[in-house]
Amino acid sequence: METYESLLAAVAADSGREVLNPATGEVIGHVAQHTEKDLDAAVEKAAAAQKEWAKKSDEEHVALLMKAADEVEQNAVALAEIICREQGKPLSGPGANFEAGAVVGWLRATCATELKPEEIDLGDGKKATVHHRPVGVVGGVNPWNWPAMIATWQFAPALRMGNSIVMKPASDTPLSVLATAHLVNKHLPEGLLTVLTGPGALGGAISAHPGFAKITFTGSTETGKKIAEAASQNLARLTLELGGNDAGIVLPDVDGKEIAEGLFWGAFINTGQTCACLKRLYVHEDVYDDVVGALVEVAKQMPMGDGMDEKNVLGPLTNESQQKIVADLVQDAKNRGGNVLFEGEVAGGDKGFFHPLTLIDSLPADARLITEEQFGPALPIIKYSDVDDAIEQANSVEVGLGASVWSKDPAKAAEVAARIEAGTVWINSHGTINPMAPFGGIKQSGYGVEFGVEGLKAFTVPQVIHS
């Protein structure tokens, strides 16, 4: 069984780019800076490995991936500590231990999902059978907010469906992905799963590389557009899960105390650094004081600080640039007349990339904290009187990843949910993704879906055989 020290030693380099602990600013390791020449070699090796992997049965794929899941589970404590020290999310609460467990869960769920050939009756004794063949070599570019988990979202279905994959993790969180791949690769043929670390330009090189039949990316809309443009030269298939600015609409029949904790974690899981976090909260005037008061009381009970301290459930921002973005948006909100309902404290916050937990209301509709994605621990709360107006405001942004409706009336909630422009709408929760249900965005939040049967299909090409 791996310890934190042994797992880190297995994946860290002797020199290269420094990897920082965002809670303390300390260097926890180094990673190599791979080049386009390294990428060419990895793709060539991945192509050769994929040909042999594709010859194996689905049962063989599943058996090895299930062994890999067992391996990660046995070493989840060590993996969680790397995630905590590198990304910043605390060990406690829905944090680093949760993420390490999600790697295991998604691997097993991907293996448990059935994707069988589809038969179509053409009449006159004729039929067409749709088979789902592997695309070949997949390129994956993953983000820094849930590094190990989202990497698994990419490599698990790719490998299950007979592909190989070359991935580049975010520069801030490469060790979590390297550690995950190290554990998984103990049970896979060499060359199937490769992780290359390097600057952002390496991600661009992956997008444009002719050796990839598919690119899968999670990150910002701006970067997603660049990837789509680069990949178009090779007609590589794409799955793009991009930015969001999720709205939550609270209807006037709720009990504030009953929904407050759900609202809190919908907004602040991973200190707000989640694409499908609740980022704008619209509350009906009839229950506004009740809901806001209950939410403030929950916020008071959530300590922020170094994630290695088990009492903390909120951590730092993962990098300094994100800290500055959140601080700038909050300051702009204050300058626009925003009323600070709650501003938390940071334990040991003189170091690291922390921003205090902030709840703020009385903002104009065009305030940047409302119109732009904050991706951090600051939530604007907007009072409304007419639900049609709340829906219009929720739909006013260019992105459409997730949203939520909060109500005691399931029928009314479903009616409102159907009018919201988002790829996923939750009722009485927010951001509770499940590996069996497809997930993806609309508008500027990208295209393609992950998870479930549709997520497996995304890593295949259809072949129709008439008989």
C-alpha positions as CSV (number, residue, x, y, z in Angstrom):
1,M,0.0,0.0,0.0
2,E,1.3,3.4,-0.9
3,T,1.9,6.2,1.6
4,Y,1.7,9.9,0.6
5,E,5.5,10.0,0.5
6,S,5.9,6.9,-1.6
7,L,3.2,7.8,-4.1
8,L,4.5,11.3,-4.4
9,A,8.1,10.0,-5.0
10,A,6.7,7.6,-7.7
11,V,5.4,10.5,-9.8
12,A,7.3,13.6,-9.0
13,A,10.4,14.6,-10.9
14,D,13.8,15.7,-9.5
15,S,13.5,19.0,-11.3
16,G,11.2,20.9,-13.5
17,R,8.1,23.1,-12.8
18,E,7.5,23.6,-9.1
19,V,4.1,22.5,-7.8
20,L,2.8,24.6,-4.9
21,N,0.5,23.9,-1.9
22,P,-2.1,26.7,-2.4
23,A,-2.8,26.8,1.3
24,T,0.8,27.5,2.3
25,G,2.8,28.5,-0.7
26,E,5.2,25.7,-0.1
27,V,6.7,23.6,-2.9
28,I,5.5,20.0,-2.6
29,G,7.2,18.6,-5.7
30,H,8.3,19.1,-9.3
31,V,7.1,17.8,-12.6
32,A,8.8,17.4,-16.0
33,Q,8.1,19.8,-18.8
34,H,7.3,17.6,-21.8
35,T,7.7,18.9,-25.3
36,E,5.9,18.3,-28.7
37,K,8.6,15.7,-29.4
38,D,7.5,13.9,-26.3
39,L,3.9,14.2,-27.5
40,D,4.7,12.7,-30.8
41,A,6.4,9.7,-29.2
42,A,3.5,9.2,-26.8
43,V,0.9,9.3,-29.6
44,E,2.9,6.8,-31.6
45,K,3.1,4.5,-28.6
46,A,-0.6,5.0,-27.8
47,A,-1.6,4.1,-31.4
48,A,0.3,0.8,-31.2
49,A,-1.1,-0.1,-27.8
50,Q,-4.6,0.8,-28.9
51,K,-4.6,-1.7,-31.8
52,E,-3.9,-4.5,-29.4
53,W,-6.3,-3.2,-26.8
54,A,-9.1,-3.0,-29.3
55,K,-8.7,-6.7,-30.0
56,K,-9.6,-7.6,-26.5
57,S,-13.2,-8.2,-25.5
58,D,-15.3,-5.8,-23.5
59,E,-15.2,-8.3,-20.6
60,E,-11.4,-8.1,-20.6
61,H,-11.4,-4.3,-20.6
62,V,-13.8,-4.3,-17.7
63,A,-11.9,-6.8,-15.7
64,L,-8.6,-4.8,-15.9
65,L,-10.4,-1.5,-15.2
66,M,-12.1,-3.0,-12.1
67,K,-8.7,-4.1,-10.9
68,A,-7.5,-0.6,-11.4
69,A,-10.5,0.7,-9.3
70,D,-9.5,-1.7,-6.5
71,E,-5.9,-0.4,-6.7
72,V,-7.0,3.2,-6.3
73,E,-9.4,2.3,-3.5
74,Q,-6.6,0.6,-1.6
75,N,-4.4,3.7,-1.9
76,A,-7.1,6.4,-1.7
77,V,-5.7,7.9,1.5
78,A,-2.4,8.6,-0.1
79,L,-4.1,9.9,-3.3
80,A,-6.4,12.2,-1.2
81,E,-3.4,13.8,0.6
82,I,-1.8,14.6,-2.7
83,I,-5.0,16.2,-3.9
84,C,-5.4,18.2,-0.7
85,R,-1.8,19.5,-0.7
86,E,-1.7,20.2,-4.4
87,Q,-5.3,21.5,-5.2
88,G,-6.2,22.8,-1.8
89,K,-9.6,21.1,-1.1
90,P,-9.7,19.9,2.5
91,L,-9.6,16.3,3.5
92,S,-12.8,16.8,5.4
93,G,-16.3,17.3,4.0
94,P,-16.9,16.9,0.3
95,G,-13.2,17.4,-0.4
96,A,-10.1,15.4,-1.2
97,N,-11.2,12.1,0.3
98,F,-14.4,12.6,-1.6
99,E,-12.5,13.1,-4.8
100,A,-10.3,10.1,-4.4
101,G,-13.4,8.0,-3.7
102,A,-15.0,9.5,-6.9
103,V,-12.2,8.1,-9.0
104,V,-13.1,4.7,-7.7
105,G,-16.8,5.2,-8.1
106,W,-16.5,6.5,-11.7
107,L,-14.2,3.7,-12.7
108,R,-16.7,1.1,-11.4
109,A,-19.8,2.9,-12.8
110,T,-18.1,3.1,-16.2
111,C,-17.5,-0.6,-16.1
112,A,-21.1,-1.3,-15.0
113,T,-22.7,0.7,-17.8
114,E,-24.0,-1.5,-20.6
115,L,-23.6,-0.5,-24.3
116,K,-24.9,-3.2,-26.6
117,P,-25.2,-3.2,-30.4
118,E,-28.5,-1.7,-31.4
119,E,-30.7,-3.6,-33.9
120,I,-33.2,-1.8,-36.2
121,D,-35.9,-3.8,-37.9
122,L,-36.0,-2.7,-41.6
123,G,-38.9,-4.9,-42.6
124,D,-39.0,-7.7,-45.1
125,G,-36.7,-9.8,-42.9
126,K,-33.9,-7.1,-43.1
127,K,-32.2,-5.4,-40.2
128,A,-29.4,-3.0,-39.5
129,T,-27.2,-3.4,-36.5
130,V,-25.4,-0.3,-35.1
131,H,-22.0,-1.3,-33.5
132,H,-20.0,1.1,-31.4
133,R,-16.3,0.9,-32.4
134,P,-13.4,2.7,-30.7
135,V,-12.3,6.0,-32.2
136,G,-8.6,5.2,-31.7
137,V,-6.3,7.5,-29.8
138,V,-7.9,10.1,-27.6
139,G,-6.4,13.4,-26.4
140,G,-7.5,14.6,-23.0
141,V,-6.9,18.1,-21.5
142,N,-8.1,18.4,-17.9
143,P,-8.5,21.2,-15.4
144,W,-7.2,22.1,-11.9
145,N,-10.4,22.1,-9.9
146,W,-11.1,18.3,-9.7
147,P,-7.9,17.0,-11.3
148,A,-8.1,13.3,-10.4
149,M,-11.8,13.0,-10.8
150,I,-12.2,14.8,-14.1
151,A,-9.1,12.9,-15.5
152,T,-11.0,9.7,-14.7
153,W,-14.1,11.0,-16.5
154,Q,-11.9,11.2,-19.5
155,F,-9.8,8.1,-19.4
156,A,-12.3,5.6,-18.0
157,P,-14.8,5.6,-20.8
158,A,-12.0,6.0,-23.4
159,L,-10.3,2.8,-22.2
160,R,-13.6,0.9,-21.6
161,M,-14.5,1.4,-25.3
162,G,-11.2,0.2,-26.6
163,N,-9.3,3.4,-27.1
164,S,-5.9,4.7,-25.8
165,I,-5.5,8.1,-24.3
166,V,-2.8,10.7,-23.8
167,M,-3.7,13.4,-21.2
168,K,-2.3,16.7,-20.2
169,P,-3.2,17.9,-16.6
170,A,-3.4,21.5,-15.6
171,S,-0.1,23.0,-14.7
172,D,-1.2,23.7,-11.2
173,T,-2.4,20.2,-10.4
174,P,-0.3,17.6,-12.3
175,L,0.7,15.4,-9.4
176,S,-2.9,14.3,-8.7
177,V,-3.3,13.1,-12.3
178,L,0.1,11.5,-12.4
179,A,-0.7,9.7,-9.1
180,T,-4.0,8.5,-10.4
181,A,-2.5,7.2,-13.6
182,H,0.3,5.6,-11.8
183,L,-2.1,3.5,-9.7
184,V,-4.3,2.6,-12.7
185,N,-1.4,1.7,-14.9
186,K,-0.3,-1.0,-12.6
187,H,-3.1,-3.1,-14.3
188,L,-3.0,-1.8,-17.9
189,P,-0.9,-2.6,-20.9
190,E,1.9,-0.1,-21.4
191,G,1.1,2.9,-23.6
192,L,-2.7,2.9,-23.2
193,L,-2.8,5.7,-20.6
194,T,-0.1,8.3,-20.8
195,V,0.1,11.6,-18.8
196,L,2.3,14.4,-20.2
197,T,3.0,17.5,-18.0
198,G,4.0,20.8,-19.4
199,P,2.9,24.4,-20.2
200,G,-0.4,25.4,-21.7
201,A,1.1,25.3,-25.2
202,L,1.3,21.5,-24.8
203,G,-2.5,21.4,-24.6
204,G,-2.7,23.4,-27.8
205,A,-0.4,20.9,-29.4
206,I,-2.7,18.0,-28.4
207,S,-5.7,19.8,-29.9
208,A,-3.9,20.2,-33.2
209,H,-2.1,16.9,-33.4
210,P,-3.2,14.7,-36.3
211,G,-2.7,11.5,-34.3
212,F,-5.8,12.1,-32.2
213,A,-9.2,11.0,-33.4
214,K,-11.0,12.7,-30.5
215,I,-10.3,15.5,-28.0
216,T,-12.0,15.7,-24.7
217,F,-11.6,18.9,-22.6
218,T,-13.0,20.4,-19.4
219,G,-12.2,24.0,-18.8
220,S,-13.0,27.6,-19.8
221,T,-15.1,28.6,-22.8
222,E,-12.3,30.7,-24.2
223,T,-9.9,27.8,-24.2
224,G,-12.6,25.5,-25.5
225,K,-13.1,27.6,-28.5
226,K,-9.3,27.5,-29.3
227,I,-9.4,23.7,-28.9
228,A,-12.3,23.4,-31.3
229,E,-10.6,25.6,-33.9
230,A,-7.3,23.7,-33.7
231,A,-9.1,20.3,-33.8
232,S,-11.1,21.2,-36.8
233,Q,-8.0,20.9,-39.0
234,N,-8.1,17.1,-38.4
235,L,-11.9,16.8,-37.9
236,A,-11.2,15.3,-34.5
237,R,-14.4,14.5,-32.6
238,L,-14.9,16.7,-29.5
239,T,-16.4,16.6,-26.1
240,L,-16.2,20.1,-24.5
241,E,-17.4,20.7,-21.0
242,L,-16.9,24.5,-20.6
243,G,-17.7,27.3,-18.2
244,G,-21.0,27.9,-16.4
245,N,-22.8,30.5,-14.4
246,D,-25.4,28.4,-12.8
247,A,-28.6,30.0,-11.5
248,G,-30.7,28.7,-8.6
249,I,-34.4,29.8,-8.4
250,V,-36.1,29.5,-5.0
251,L,-39.9,29.4,-5.2
252,P,-42.1,31.0,-2.5
253,D,-43.2,27.7,-0.9
254,V,-39.9,26.6,0.7
255,D,-38.7,26.4,4.3
256,G,-35.4,28.2,4.5
257,K,-33.9,26.0,7.1
258,E,-34.8,22.8,5.1
259,I,-32.9,23.9,2.0
260,A,-30.1,26.1,3.5
261,E,-27.4,23.4,3.7
262,G,-28.3,22.1,0.2
263,L,-27.9,25.7,-1.1
264,F,-24.6,26.1,0.7
265,W,-22.9,23.0,-0.7
266,G,-24.5,23.6,-4.1
267,A,-22.6,26.9,-4.2
268,F,-19.5,26.2,-2.2
269,I,-18.4,22.6,-2.7
270,N,-14.6,22.8,-3.5
271,T,-14.8,26.4,-2.3
272,G,-16.9,27.3,-5.3
273,Q,-14.4,26.0,-7.8
274,T,-16.7,23.8,-9.8
275,C,-18.2,24.4,-13.2
276,A,-21.6,23.3,-12.1
277,C,-21.7,25.2,-8.8
278,L,-24.6,27.4,-7.9
279,K,-23.3,30.8,-8.8
280,R,-26.4,33.1,-8.8
281,L,-29.2,32.6,-6.3
282,Y,-32.7,34.1,-7.0
283,V,-35.0,34.0,-4.0
284,H,-38.7,35.0,-4.0
285,E,-39.4,38.0,-1.8
286,D,-41.9,36.1,0.3
287,V,-39.3,33.8,1.7
288,Y,-36.2,36.0,1.1
289,D,-35.4,36.8,4.7
290,D,-36.1,33.2,5.9
291,V,-33.8,31.7,3.2
292,V,-31.0,34.2,3.5
293,G,-31.0,34.1,7.3
294,A,-30.8,30.3,7.3
295,L,-28.0,30.3,4.6
296,V,-26.0,32.8,6.7
297,E,-26.3,30.6,9.7
298,V,-25.0,27.6,7.8
299,A,-22.1,29.7,6.4
300,K,-21.1,30.6,9.9
301,Q,-20.5,26.9,10.7
302,M,-18.1,26.3,7.8
303,P,-14.5,26.9,8.7
304,M,-11.9,27.8,6.0
305,G,-8.2,27.1,6.2
306,D,-5.5,24.6,5.4
307,G,-7.2,21.4,4.2
308,M,-4.8,19.2,6.1
309,D,-6.5,20.5,9.3
310,E,-9.5,18.2,9.6
311,K,-11.7,20.9,11.2
312,N,-11.6,22.9,7.9
313,V,-14.2,22.2,5.2
314,L,-13.3,25.0,2.9
315,G,-9.9,25.6,1.4
316,P,-8.0,28.1,-0.7
317,L,-8.3,29.0,-4.3
318,T,-6.0,26.7,-6.3
319,N,-3.9,29.5,-7.8
320,E,-3.1,33.2,-7.3
321,S,-4.8,34.2,-10.5
322,Q,-8.1,32.8,-9.4
323,Q,-7.8,34.4,-6.1
324,K,-7.4,37.8,-7.8
325,I,-10.4,37.2,-10.0
326,V,-12.7,36.5,-7.1
327,A,-11.3,39.4,-5.1
328,D,-11.8,41.7,-8.1
329,L,-15.4,40.6,-8.6
330,V,-16.3,41.0,-4.9
331,Q,-14.7,44.4,-4.7
332,D,-16.6,45.5,-7.8
333,A,-19.8,44.2,-6.2
334,K,-19.1,46.3,-3.1
335,N,-18.4,49.3,-5.3
336,R,-21.7,48.8,-7.1
337,G,-23.6,49.1,-3.8
338,G,-23.7,45.4,-2.8
339,N,-24.7,44.6,0.8
340,V,-22.4,42.1,2.4
341,L,-24.6,39.7,4.3
342,F,-21.7,37.5,5.5
343,E,-17.9,37.6,5.2
344,G,-16.1,34.7,6.8
345,E,-12.7,34.3,8.3
346,V,-9.7,32.3,7.2
347,A,-7.7,30.2,9.7
348,G,-4.0,31.0,9.0
349,G,-5.0,33.0,6.0
350,D,-1.9,35.1,6.0
351,K,-0.4,32.5,3.7
352,G,-1.9,30.9,0.6
353,F,-4.5,31.9,-2.0
354,F,-7.5,32.3,0.3
355,H,-10.6,34.5,-0.2
356,P,-13.1,34.6,2.6
357,L,-16.5,33.1,2.1
358,T,-18.8,35.9,1.0
359,L,-22.6,36.3,0.6
360,I,-23.8,39.5,-0.9
361,D,-27.1,41.0,-2.1
362,S,-28.6,44.3,-3.3
363,L,-26.7,44.2,-6.6
364,P,-27.9,45.6,-9.9
365,A,-28.6,42.9,-12.5
366,D,-25.6,43.9,-14.6
367,A,-23.1,43.6,-11.7
368,R,-20.1,41.6,-12.8
369,L,-20.5,39.2,-9.9
370,I,-23.8,38.2,-11.4
371,T,-23.0,38.3,-15.1
372,E,-19.5,36.7,-14.9
373,E,-18.5,33.3,-13.5
374,Q,-16.7,33.9,-10.2
375,F,-15.5,30.3,-9.6
376,G,-14.8,30.9,-6.0
377,P,-16.4,31.4,-2.5
378,A,-18.6,34.4,-3.3
379,L,-22.4,34.2,-4.0
380,P,-24.7,37.0,-5.2
381,I,-28.2,36.6,-3.9
382,I,-31.0,38.4,-5.9
383,K,-34.5,39.1,-4.6
384,Y,-37.4,38.6,-7.1
385,S,-41.1,39.0,-7.1
386,D,-42.2,37.4,-10.4
387,V,-41.0,33.9,-11.4
388,D,-41.1,34.8,-15.1
389,D,-38.6,37.6,-14.4
390,A,-36.4,35.2,-12.4
391,I,-36.4,32.7,-15.3
392,E,-35.6,35.5,-17.8
393,Q,-32.6,36.6,-15.6
394,A,-31.4,33.0,-15.2
395,N,-31.4,32.6,-19.0
396,S,-29.8,36.0,-19.7
397,V,-26.2,34.8,-19.7
398,E,-24.3,33.2,-22.6
399,V,-23.6,29.9,-20.8
400,G,-25.9,27.1,-19.9
401,L,-24.3,24.3,-17.9
402,G,-26.5,23.7,-14.9
403,A,-29.3,25.2,-12.8
404,S,-31.6,24.4,-10.0
405,V,-35.2,25.0,-8.8
406,W,-36.1,24.8,-5.1
407,S,-39.7,24.1,-4.1
408,K,-42.0,21.8,-2.1
409,D,-44.2,21.4,-5.2
410,P,-42.6,18.9,-7.6
411,A,-44.9,19.7,-10.5
412,K,-44.3,23.5,-10.2
413,A,-40.6,22.9,-9.9
414,A,-40.5,20.7,-13.0
415,E,-42.5,23.4,-14.9
416,V,-40.0,26.0,-14.0
417,A,-37.0,23.7,-14.7
418,A,-38.3,23.0,-18.2
419,R,-38.0,26.7,-19.0
420,I,-34.4,27.1,-17.9
421,E,-31.7,27.1,-20.6
422,A,-29.2,24.6,-19.1
423,G,-28.0,21.1,-19.9
424,T,-28.9,19.9,-16.4
425,V,-31.5,21.2,-14.0
426,W,-31.7,19.8,-10.5
427,I,-34.7,20.1,-8.2
428,N,-34.0,20.7,-4.5
429,S,-30.3,20.1,-5.0
430,H,-27.5,21.5,-7.1
431,G,-24.5,19.9,-8.8
432,T,-25.2,16.4,-7.7
433,I,-23.9,14.7,-10.8
434,N,-24.2,10.9,-11.1
435,P,-22.0,8.7,-13.3
436,M,-25.1,6.9,-14.7
437,A,-26.8,10.1,-16.0
438,P,-25.5,12.1,-19.0
439,F,-24.0,15.5,-18.2
440,G,-23.1,18.4,-20.6
441,G,-23.8,22.0,-21.4
442,I,-25.6,24.1,-24.0
443,K,-24.9,27.5,-25.4
444,Q,-21.4,28.6,-24.6
445,S,-21.0,25.8,-22.0
446,G,-19.9,23.4,-24.8
447,Y,-21.3,20.4,-26.4
448,G,-21.2,16.6,-26.1
449,V,-22.1,14.7,-22.9
450,E,-20.2,12.7,-20.4
451,F,-21.4,9.7,-18.2
452,G,-23.8,6.9,-18.7
453,V,-24.6,5.2,-22.0
454,E,-24.3,8.5,-24.0
455,G,-20.9,9.2,-22.4
456,L,-19.6,5.8,-23.6
457,K,-20.9,6.4,-27.1
458,A,-19.0,9.7,-27.2
459,F,-15.8,7.6,-27.3
460,T,-16.9,5.5,-30.2
461,V,-17.7,5.8,-33.9
462,P,-20.9,4.0,-35.1
463,Q,-20.6,1.3,-37.7
464,V,-23.9,0.1,-39.2
465,I,-24.0,-3.4,-40.7
466,H,-27.0,-4.3,-42.9
467,S,-28.1,-7.9,-43.0
